[in-house]
Structure formats: structure tokens, C-alpha cells
Amino acid sequence: MLKLINEHRELHDELKRLKAEMGLEKSFAIKAVYHSFVASDGPYIRDYQDLERLQK
């Protein structure tokens, strides 16, 4: 998930925003980004699946 966040500026900015505005720890902010932008056919699901395939 970190690789996906680092490759997409929008995800990176969202992670930083969640950490700053909500005071979330990095691990919780990453989970929030995942559930907002990847899970349930989010806009980055294909990129996430491609990264998962490359790691196996």
C-alpha cells in the first residue's frame, strides 16, 4: 500500500491530510486511505491489484 501511495500524489496528499487534520498515526491513516480509495472498487483498485500481482 505504501508503494501505491508513493506512486500517486493524490493518495500521498490524502495520507498527509488525514495525519494532520485527524491526528491519526501513519498506520491508521494508511488504512483509511485504502478503504477510501482502493477497497470496494475504488478508483485505485486496478493499480493496487497490479502491485499485488508483481509482488507475488
LUMZA-105640 format. One record per residue (C-alpha): residue number from 1; residue in one letter; x, y, z. Coordinates in Angstrom, 2 decimals. Example, Ala and Ser with C-alpha at 12.3 -4.5 7.8 and 13.67 -1.06 7.14 Angstrom:
BEGIN
R seq type      xx      yy      zz
R   1    A   12.30   -4.50    7.80
R   2    S   13.67   -1.06    7.14
//
This chain:
BEGIN
R seq type      xx      yy      zz
R   1    M    0.00    0.00    0.00
R   2    L    2.86    2.38    0.72
R   3    K    4.20    1.86   -2.78
R   4    L    0.81    2.79   -4.22
R   5    I    0.66    5.89   -2.03
R   6    N    4.14    6.94   -3.08
R   7    E    3.30    6.50   -6.77
R   8    H    0.13    8.62   -6.66
R   9    R    0.33   12.19   -5.43
R  10    E   -3.39   12.34   -4.57
R  11    L   -3.05    9.39   -2.20
R  12    H    0.10   10.85   -0.67
R  13    D   -1.61   14.18   -0.07
R  14    E   -4.65   12.45    1.44
R  15    L   -2.42   10.47    3.81
R  16    K   -0.72   13.66    4.98
R  17    R   -4.08   15.41    5.38
R  18    L   -5.53   12.61    7.49
R  19    K   -2.49   12.52    9.73
R  20    A   -2.54   16.28   10.23
R  21    E   -6.25   17.02   10.50
R  22    M   -7.36   13.96   12.42
R  23    G   -4.18   13.27   14.31
R  24    L   -4.06    9.68   13.06
R  25    E   -0.99    7.53   13.35
R  26    K    0.51    6.61    9.99
R  27    S   -0.75    3.01   10.06
R  28    F   -4.34    4.11   10.72
R  29    A   -4.16    6.82    8.08
R  30    I   -2.94    4.25    5.54
R  31    K   -5.90    2.02    6.37
R  32    A   -8.26    4.97    5.92
R  33    V   -6.74    5.79    2.53
R  34    Y   -7.06    2.15    1.50
R  35    H  -10.72    1.97    2.43
R  36    S  -11.48    5.32    0.80
R  37    F   -9.61    4.93   -2.48
R  38    V   -8.95    1.23   -3.07
R  39    A  -11.45   -1.08   -1.39
R  40    S  -14.93   -1.67   -2.85
R  41    D  -13.92   -0.85   -6.42
R  42    G  -12.33    2.48   -5.59
R  43    P  -10.52    4.50   -8.25
R  44    Y   -7.14    2.90   -7.46
R  45    I   -8.24   -0.75   -7.21
R  46    R   -6.60   -1.71  -10.53
R  47    D   -3.27   -0.13   -9.61
R  48    Y   -3.37   -1.87   -6.23
R  49    Q   -4.13   -5.24   -7.83
R  50    D   -1.29   -4.78  -10.32
R  51    L    1.16   -4.08   -7.49
R  52    E   -0.08   -7.13   -5.58
R  53    R    0.48   -9.35   -8.65
R  54    L    4.01   -8.02   -9.10
R  55    Q    4.91   -8.83   -5.50
R  56    K    3.91  -12.49   -5.81
//
